[in-house]
């Protein structure tokens, strides 16, 4: 029975990485028979106490063994505690394979910290574009390019470097590169009727998710669709001023902002169209979640993920990235044609089965067997 060790920052949040890890580790432990350990940082109030699972947003299998490293203080103290803690736990756990799910800089140094006696796999859950900000100065652009070169150099030390889509492969020129997509967290028996006049978006308010562009697109939708509603679920960021923007665009009576929803499945069932307005993605978990309920998706064709998931004009629509008018037109096309929604929704539910957890985790199992 092989022993796996995942290293990540935290598993208590409501983000896509936490959701993927909860699904993947559950299947690996309960269906494939792996012993799975997870190391997190800075959760000293819980430590290795299994009761900490009660504080998680997503459910993790009871078979998973949790560990924590307390890191605090200045940069040098932080690094020292991190390195010492990681080495100590690896020595105690004695894993057969280590998997790194941390998009921060420190993760790239783990092969040098731990050596290469144990296979170390890096899972990249975001695009390199996360390092790029809007209207970068020349100096900032030079720093970013330097970061990318260092990342490419360090990434070669991993036994395998996993990205989520074929599009993500374009960002990395590595000999150890491999694509394994994220698994679908559920495949419900219940489908959306696609009769409710509700459009749903899911994801925290951020520059990446660019709900500002979504609101501007919604303001372009014809008056004949005034009885339709847009519901956005995700952690608030008042600095973005999205509620004020909705008022300025005179769409506040149609747009509703909600905090993250644990039972998001119930909200999918109530919706008839899913929309994704991101500037960039690592994958787009919310797309496959919505499709599993038979919901057609409309998305900007951003890098990377939507074009790997949505089959344009078959189970959803892709609009040119940033083209707010085209996004509005694609939404309206589905709003006014229930037969088209039903046709695309059926295709979405059928096509998304390639992301079923058992199919995706089987790819991981095959990789582990090759490496071990």
One Martini backbone bead per residue (centre of mass of N, CA, C, O) as a GRO file, in nm:
protein
  372
    1UNK     BB    1   0.091   0.040   0.028
    2UNK     BB    2   0.083   0.358  -0.060
    3UNK     BB    3   0.244   0.676   0.025
    4UNK     BB    4   0.105   1.001   0.054
    5UNK     BB    5   0.223   1.353   0.018
    6UNK     BB    6   0.076   1.659   0.090
    7UNK     BB    7   0.163   2.002   0.001
    8UNK     BB    8   0.018   2.289   0.166
    9UNK     BB    9  -0.128   2.562   0.306
   10UNK     BB   10  -0.451   2.490   0.278
   11UNK     BB   11  -0.803   2.334   0.351
   12UNK     BB   12  -1.036   2.554   0.458
   13UNK     BB   13  -1.135   2.668   0.208
   14UNK     BB   14  -1.340   2.774  -0.102
   15UNK     BB   15  -1.160   2.675  -0.319
   16UNK     BB   16  -1.054   2.484  -0.582
   17UNK     BB   17  -0.816   2.337  -0.449
   18UNK     BB   18  -0.971   2.224  -0.204
   19UNK     BB   19  -1.179   2.067  -0.363
   20UNK     BB   20  -0.989   1.883  -0.522
   21UNK     BB   21  -0.844   1.757  -0.276
   22UNK     BB   22  -1.093   1.626  -0.148
   23UNK     BB   23  -1.162   1.440  -0.385
   24UNK     BB   24  -0.891   1.299  -0.452
   25UNK     BB   25  -0.819   1.184  -0.166
   26UNK     BB   26  -1.072   1.015  -0.132
   27UNK     BB   27  -1.030   0.823  -0.373
   28UNK     BB   28  -0.746   0.726  -0.302
   29UNK     BB   29  -0.824   0.610  -0.014
   30UNK     BB   30  -1.110   0.451  -0.075
   31UNK     BB   31  -1.052   0.319  -0.382
   32UNK     BB   32  -0.711   0.283  -0.404
   33UNK     BB   33  -0.553   0.247  -0.109
   34UNK     BB   34  -0.424   0.496   0.001
   35UNK     BB   35  -0.197   0.669   0.197
   36UNK     BB   36  -0.294   0.993   0.331
   37UNK     BB   37  -0.116   1.299   0.352
   38UNK     BB   38  -0.134   1.635   0.508
   39UNK     BB   39   0.027   1.950   0.473
   40UNK     BB   40   0.011   2.241   0.670
   41UNK     BB   41  -0.020   2.589   0.762
   42UNK     BB   42  -0.090   2.772   1.045
   43UNK     BB   43  -0.269   2.539   1.240
   44UNK     BB   44  -0.218   2.513   1.567
   45UNK     BB   45  -0.509   2.475   1.691
   46UNK     BB   46  -0.510   2.170   1.551
   47UNK     BB   47  -0.310   2.016   1.399
   48UNK     BB   48  -0.362   1.655   1.416
   49UNK     BB   49  -0.650   1.691   1.472
   50UNK     BB   50  -0.928   1.544   1.333
   51UNK     BB   51  -1.144   1.768   1.420
   52UNK     BB   52  -1.063   1.985   1.201
   53UNK     BB   53  -1.267   1.891   0.981
   54UNK     BB   54  -1.504   2.072   1.097
   55UNK     BB   55  -1.354   2.348   0.964
   56UNK     BB   56  -1.422   2.273   0.680
   57UNK     BB   57  -1.567   2.344   0.381
   58UNK     BB   58  -1.468   2.072   0.283
   59UNK     BB   59  -1.486   1.734   0.266
   60UNK     BB   60  -1.283   1.499   0.431
   61UNK     BB   61  -1.154   1.219   0.475
   62UNK     BB   62  -1.102   1.011   0.752
   63UNK     BB   63  -0.832   0.881   0.621
   64UNK     BB   64  -0.697   1.137   0.654
   65UNK     BB   65  -0.377   1.277   0.738
   66UNK     BB   66  -0.303   1.545   0.950
   67UNK     BB   67  -0.080   1.832   0.927
   68UNK     BB   68   0.130   2.085   1.098
   69UNK     BB   69   0.292   2.406   1.042
   70UNK     BB   70   0.452   2.649   1.225
   71UNK     BB   71   0.454   2.983   1.093
   72UNK     BB   72   0.668   3.265   1.184
   73UNK     BB   73   0.767   3.577   1.167
   74UNK     BB   74   1.015   3.638   0.994
   75UNK     BB   75   1.153   3.534   0.707
   76UNK     BB   76   1.377   3.356   0.840
   77UNK     BB   77   1.192   3.208   1.038
   78UNK     BB   78   0.997   3.095   0.835
   79UNK     BB   79   1.197   2.929   0.668
   80UNK     BB   80   1.310   2.758   0.900
   81UNK     BB   81   1.036   2.630   0.988
   82UNK     BB   82   0.966   2.508   0.718
   83UNK     BB   83   1.211   2.328   0.666
   84UNK     BB   84   1.211   2.174   0.934
   85UNK     BB   85   0.916   2.068   0.923
   86UNK     BB   86   0.928   1.915   0.656
   87UNK     BB   87   1.165   1.723   0.721
   88UNK     BB   88   1.040   1.590   0.971
   89UNK     BB   89   0.777   1.475   0.842
   90UNK     BB   90   0.909   1.310   0.618
   91UNK     BB   91   1.069   1.129   0.812
   92UNK     BB   92   0.811   1.015   0.959
   93UNK     BB   93   0.625   0.923   0.712
   94UNK     BB   94   0.754   0.801   0.456
   95UNK     BB   95   0.707   0.856   0.160
   96UNK     BB   96   0.672   0.764  -0.182
   97UNK     BB   97   0.512   1.039  -0.244
   98UNK     BB   98   0.526   1.382  -0.346
   99UNK     BB   99   0.286   1.658  -0.326
  100UNK     BB  100   0.254   1.988  -0.472
  101UNK     BB  101   0.001   2.247  -0.353
  102UNK     BB  102   0.179   2.534  -0.431
  103UNK     BB  103   0.189   2.864  -0.580
  104UNK     BB  104   0.429   2.940  -0.435
  105UNK     BB  105   0.767   2.991  -0.413
  106UNK     BB  106   0.861   2.774  -0.203
  107UNK     BB  107   0.780   2.516  -0.368
  108UNK     BB  108   1.021   2.524  -0.582
  109UNK     BB  109   1.241   2.432  -0.341
  110UNK     BB  110   1.181   2.134  -0.243
  111UNK     BB  111   1.392   1.958  -0.395
  112UNK     BB  112   1.631   2.102  -0.243
  113UNK     BB  113   1.534   2.042   0.050
  114UNK     BB  114   1.474   1.707   0.004
  115UNK     BB  115   1.556   1.605  -0.250
  116UNK     BB  116   1.560   1.292  -0.483
  117UNK     BB  117   1.464   1.016  -0.345
  118UNK     BB  118   1.180   1.130  -0.380
  119UNK     BB  119   0.913   1.170  -0.551
  120UNK     BB  120   0.825   1.494  -0.703
  121UNK     BB  121   0.516   1.665  -0.736
  122UNK     BB  122   0.375   1.920  -0.934
  123UNK     BB  123   0.083   2.134  -0.889
  124UNK     BB  124  -0.068   2.344  -1.124
  125UNK     BB  125  -0.350   2.584  -1.058
  126UNK     BB  126  -0.218   2.819  -1.226
  127UNK     BB  127  -0.140   3.080  -1.401
  128UNK     BB  128   0.114   3.295  -1.481
  129UNK     BB  129  -0.080   3.549  -1.485
  130UNK     BB  130  -0.083   3.595  -1.172
  131UNK     BB  131   0.192   3.777  -1.201
  132UNK     BB  132   0.012   3.973  -1.367
  133UNK     BB  133  -0.053   4.310  -1.406
  134UNK     BB  134  -0.207   4.591  -1.462
  135UNK     BB  135  -0.018   4.816  -1.603
  136UNK     BB  136   0.279   4.759  -1.621
  137UNK     BB  137   0.580   4.830  -1.565
  138UNK     BB  138   0.890   4.789  -1.678
  139UNK     BB  139   1.007   4.682  -1.412
  140UNK     BB  140   0.783   4.477  -1.352
  141UNK     BB  141   0.823   4.315  -1.614
  142UNK     BB  142   1.116   4.230  -1.554
  143UNK     BB  143   1.056   4.081  -1.291
  144UNK     BB  144   0.857   3.876  -1.411
  145UNK     BB  145   1.056   3.747  -1.611
  146UNK     BB  146   1.249   3.654  -1.389
  147UNK     BB  147   1.051   3.465  -1.249
  148UNK     BB  148   0.999   3.276  -1.488
  149UNK     BB  149   1.292   3.174  -1.515
  150UNK     BB  150   1.311   3.056  -1.229
  151UNK     BB  151   1.073   2.864  -1.251
  152UNK     BB  152   1.183   2.696  -1.487
  153UNK     BB  153   1.440   2.604  -1.343
  154UNK     BB  154   1.302   2.466  -1.087
  155UNK     BB  155   1.089   2.276  -1.232
  156UNK     BB  156   1.304   2.055  -1.331
  157UNK     BB  157   1.332   1.904  -1.040
  158UNK     BB  158   1.086   1.762  -1.093
  159UNK     BB  159   0.953   1.467  -1.176
  160UNK     BB  160   0.673   1.624  -1.204
  161UNK     BB  161   0.472   1.855  -1.410
  162UNK     BB  162   0.147   1.965  -1.346
  163UNK     BB  163  -0.120   2.033  -1.560
  164UNK     BB  164  -0.465   2.100  -1.663
  165UNK     BB  165  -0.393   2.192  -1.964
  166UNK     BB  166  -0.297   2.241  -2.285
  167UNK     BB  167  -0.262   2.547  -2.254
  168UNK     BB  168  -0.058   2.539  -2.010
  169UNK     BB  169   0.184   2.420  -2.174
  170UNK     BB  170   0.268   2.697  -2.311
  171UNK     BB  171   0.413   2.810  -2.034
  172UNK     BB  172   0.596   2.544  -2.056
  173UNK     BB  173   0.951   2.428  -2.090
  174UNK     BB  174   0.935   2.089  -2.022
  175UNK     BB  175   1.032   1.747  -1.971
  176UNK     BB  176   0.811   1.699  -1.706
  177UNK     BB  177   0.543   1.730  -1.856
  178UNK     BB  178   0.184   1.715  -1.756
  179UNK     BB  179  -0.161   1.623  -1.813
  180UNK     BB  180  -0.412   1.682  -1.548
  181UNK     BB  181  -0.714   1.715  -1.460
  182UNK     BB  182  -0.976   1.799  -1.297
  183UNK     BB  183  -1.215   1.683  -1.089
  184UNK     BB  184  -1.530   1.593  -1.043
  185UNK     BB  185  -1.713   1.625  -0.744
  186UNK     BB  186  -1.983   1.561  -0.918
  187UNK     BB  187  -2.281   1.349  -1.028
  188UNK     BB  188  -2.587   1.417  -1.059
  189UNK     BB  189  -2.922   1.319  -1.079
  190UNK     BB  190  -2.989   1.609  -1.085
  191UNK     BB  191  -3.140   1.853  -1.285
  192UNK     BB  192  -3.186   2.115  -1.463
  193UNK     BB  193  -3.463   2.268  -1.617
  194UNK     BB  194  -3.403   2.558  -1.755
  195UNK     BB  195  -3.655   2.770  -1.659
  196UNK     BB  196  -3.505   2.963  -1.503
  197UNK     BB  197  -3.426   3.319  -1.478
  198UNK     BB  198  -3.103   3.218  -1.429
  199UNK     BB  199  -2.777   3.338  -1.364
  200UNK     BB  200  -2.449   3.196  -1.295
  201UNK     BB  201  -2.177   3.274  -1.065
  202UNK     BB  202  -1.843   3.144  -0.956
  203UNK     BB  203  -1.643   3.334  -0.735
  204UNK     BB  204  -1.426   3.538  -0.629
  205UNK     BB  205  -1.360   3.858  -0.579
  206UNK     BB  206  -1.162   3.969  -0.862
  207UNK     BB  207  -0.954   4.035  -1.113
  208UNK     BB  208  -0.970   3.758  -1.246
  209UNK     BB  209  -1.294   3.732  -1.255
  210UNK     BB  210  -1.417   3.999  -1.368
  211UNK     BB  211  -1.710   4.132  -1.286
  212UNK     BB  212  -1.700   4.398  -1.436
  213UNK     BB  213  -1.742   4.270  -1.719
  214UNK     BB  214  -2.009   4.133  -1.656
  215UNK     BB  215  -2.175   4.386  -1.587
  216UNK     BB  216  -2.134   4.522  -1.862
  217UNK     BB  217  -2.270   4.301  -2.022
  218UNK     BB  218  -2.546   4.309  -1.877
  219UNK     BB  219  -2.609   4.610  -1.966
  220UNK     BB  220  -2.647   4.504  -2.284
  221UNK     BB  221  -2.905   4.377  -2.230
  222UNK     BB  222  -3.201   4.355  -2.322
  223UNK     BB  223  -3.517   4.452  -2.205
  224UNK     BB  224  -3.657   4.166  -2.255
  225UNK     BB  225  -3.455   4.060  -1.994
  226UNK     BB  226  -3.555   4.187  -1.707
  227UNK     BB  227  -3.644   3.892  -1.570
  228UNK     BB  228  -3.357   3.844  -1.533
  229UNK     BB  229  -3.090   3.687  -1.334
  230UNK     BB  230  -2.788   3.761  -1.143
  231UNK     BB  231  -2.575   3.524  -0.970
  232UNK     BB  232  -2.313   3.581  -0.723
  233UNK     BB  233  -2.060   3.356  -0.592
  234UNK     BB  234  -1.851   3.499  -0.334
  235UNK     BB  235  -1.606   3.654  -0.208
  236UNK     BB  236  -1.568   3.960  -0.086
  237UNK     BB  237  -1.468   4.295  -0.242
  238UNK     BB  238  -1.502   4.623  -0.173
  239UNK     BB  239  -1.268   4.749  -0.353
  240UNK     BB  240  -1.424   4.690  -0.634
  241UNK     BB  241  -1.723   4.807  -0.648
  242UNK     BB  242  -1.971   4.628  -0.761
  243UNK     BB  243  -2.233   4.748  -0.646
  244UNK     BB  244  -2.187   5.031  -0.764
  245UNK     BB  245  -2.168   4.945  -1.057
  246UNK     BB  246  -2.455   4.835  -1.078
  247UNK     BB  247  -2.584   5.112  -1.024
  248UNK     BB  248  -2.448   5.273  -1.256
  249UNK     BB  249  -2.579   5.055  -1.471
  250UNK     BB  250  -2.877   4.984  -1.383
  251UNK     BB  251  -2.871   4.651  -1.244
  252UNK     BB  252  -2.944   4.601  -0.932
  253UNK     BB  253  -3.229   4.437  -0.979
  254UNK     BB  254  -3.061   4.176  -1.125
  255UNK     BB  255  -2.823   4.177  -0.913
  256UNK     BB  256  -2.660   3.917  -0.703
  257UNK     BB  257  -2.482   3.892  -0.398
  258UNK     BB  258  -2.285   3.615  -0.263
  259UNK     BB  259  -2.171   3.406  -0.061
  260UNK     BB  260  -2.035   3.132  -0.005
  261UNK     BB  261  -2.161   2.800  -0.100
  262UNK     BB  262  -2.181   2.487   0.014
  263UNK     BB  263  -2.466   2.432  -0.151
  264UNK     BB  264  -2.423   2.483  -0.473
  265UNK     BB  265  -2.604   2.271  -0.605
  266UNK     BB  266  -2.875   2.419  -0.553
  267UNK     BB  267  -2.802   2.663  -0.743
  268UNK     BB  268  -2.771   2.513  -1.004
  269UNK     BB  269  -3.062   2.395  -1.023
  270UNK     BB  270  -3.186   2.703  -1.040
  271UNK     BB  271  -3.032   2.723  -1.308
  272UNK     BB  272  -2.970   2.799  -1.680
  273UNK     BB  273  -2.692   2.963  -1.661
  274UNK     BB  274  -2.342   2.988  -1.716
  275UNK     BB  275  -2.084   3.229  -1.612
  276UNK     BB  276  -1.752   3.331  -1.742
  277UNK     BB  277  -1.519   3.629  -1.681
  278UNK     BB  278  -1.231   3.569  -1.695
  279UNK     BB  279  -0.899   3.654  -1.763
  280UNK     BB  280  -0.805   3.389  -1.605
  281UNK     BB  281  -0.699   3.038  -1.577
  282UNK     BB  282  -0.630   2.705  -1.469
  283UNK     BB  283  -0.939   2.589  -1.552
  284UNK     BB  284  -1.267   2.559  -1.434
  285UNK     BB  285  -1.455   2.406  -1.223
  286UNK     BB  286  -1.737   2.549  -1.253
  287UNK     BB  287  -1.800   2.438  -1.532
  288UNK     BB  288  -1.823   2.130  -1.463
  289UNK     BB  289  -2.035   2.161  -1.250
  290UNK     BB  290  -2.261   2.283  -1.425
  291UNK     BB  291  -2.264   2.058  -1.647
  292UNK     BB  292  -2.362   1.825  -1.452
  293UNK     BB  293  -2.659   1.984  -1.455
  294UNK     BB  294  -2.716   2.077  -1.758
  295UNK     BB  295  -2.546   2.349  -1.806
  296UNK     BB  296  -2.492   2.601  -1.997
  297UNK     BB  297  -2.200   2.780  -2.116
  298UNK     BB  298  -2.051   3.109  -2.070
  299UNK     BB  299  -1.730   3.225  -2.207
  300UNK     BB  300  -1.438   3.336  -2.193
  301UNK     BB  301  -1.143   3.287  -2.396
  302UNK     BB  302  -0.935   3.219  -2.173
  303UNK     BB  303  -0.645   3.182  -2.004
  304UNK     BB  304  -0.698   2.859  -1.898
  305UNK     BB  305  -0.978   2.606  -2.004
  306UNK     BB  306  -1.249   2.663  -2.158
  307UNK     BB  307  -1.148   2.525  -2.436
  308UNK     BB  308  -1.116   2.235  -2.284
  309UNK     BB  309  -1.433   2.218  -2.200
  310UNK     BB  310  -1.573   2.378  -2.416
  311UNK     BB  311  -1.793   2.315  -2.688
  312UNK     BB  312  -1.840   2.512  -2.927
  313UNK     BB  313  -2.184   2.510  -3.003
  314UNK     BB  314  -2.268   2.252  -2.814
  315UNK     BB  315  -2.233   2.317  -2.468
  316UNK     BB  316  -2.154   2.618  -2.556
  317UNK     BB  317  -1.985   2.942  -2.515
  318UNK     BB  318  -1.735   3.141  -2.681
  319UNK     BB  319  -1.573   3.440  -2.606
  320UNK     BB  320  -1.394   3.689  -2.650
  321UNK     BB  321  -1.158   3.814  -2.470
  322UNK     BB  322  -1.327   4.106  -2.347
  323UNK     BB  323  -1.602   4.076  -2.511
  324UNK     BB  324  -1.886   4.206  -2.391
  325UNK     BB  325  -2.085   4.191  -2.630
  326UNK     BB  326  -2.056   3.888  -2.694
  327UNK     BB  327  -2.139   3.781  -2.420
  328UNK     BB  328  -2.425   3.902  -2.431
  329UNK     BB  329  -2.517   3.755  -2.691
  330UNK     BB  330  -2.486   3.464  -2.581
  331UNK     BB  331  -2.682   3.491  -2.350
  332UNK     BB  332  -2.933   3.573  -2.518
  333UNK     BB  333  -2.952   3.318  -2.689
  334UNK     BB  334  -3.030   3.141  -2.436
  335UNK     BB  335  -3.263   3.305  -2.312
  336UNK     BB  336  -3.464   3.286  -2.581
  337UNK     BB  337  -3.381   2.954  -2.597
  338UNK     BB  338  -3.484   2.667  -2.457
  339UNK     BB  339  -3.402   2.449  -2.663
  340UNK     BB  340  -3.102   2.523  -2.663
  341UNK     BB  341  -3.054   2.473  -2.366
  342UNK     BB  342  -3.132   2.175  -2.369
  343UNK     BB  343  -2.931   2.079  -2.582
  344UNK     BB  344  -2.669   2.184  -2.441
  345UNK     BB  345  -2.718   2.057  -2.162
  346UNK     BB  346  -2.705   1.761  -2.252
  347UNK     BB  347  -2.416   1.780  -2.365
  348UNK     BB  348  -2.277   1.871  -2.107
  349UNK     BB  349  -2.345   1.617  -1.935
  350UNK     BB  350  -2.201   1.423  -2.128
  351UNK     BB  351  -1.909   1.556  -2.169
  352UNK     BB  352  -1.823   1.576  -1.851
  353UNK     BB  353  -1.748   1.269  -1.791
  354UNK     BB  354  -1.433   1.292  -1.841
  355UNK     BB  355  -1.420   1.429  -1.525
  356UNK     BB  356  -1.448   1.206  -1.356
  357UNK     BB  357  -1.294   1.103  -1.079
  358UNK     BB  358  -1.219   0.810  -1.168
  359UNK     BB  359  -1.075   0.902  -1.434
  360UNK     BB  360  -0.863   1.098  -1.315
  361UNK     BB  361  -0.739   0.923  -1.080
  362UNK     BB  362  -0.630   0.704  -1.268
  363UNK     BB  363  -0.398   0.880  -1.377
  364UNK     BB  364  -0.254   0.899  -1.105
  365UNK     BB  365  -0.215   0.599  -1.051
  366UNK     BB  366  -0.037   0.549  -1.301
  367UNK     BB  367   0.187   0.745  -1.218
  368UNK     BB  368   0.265   0.622  -0.944
  369UNK     BB  369   0.346   0.343  -1.057
  370UNK     BB  370   0.578   0.447  -1.234
  371UNK     BB  371   0.745   0.592  -1.001
  372UNK     BB  372   0.739   0.337  -0.781
   0.00000   0.00000   0.00000
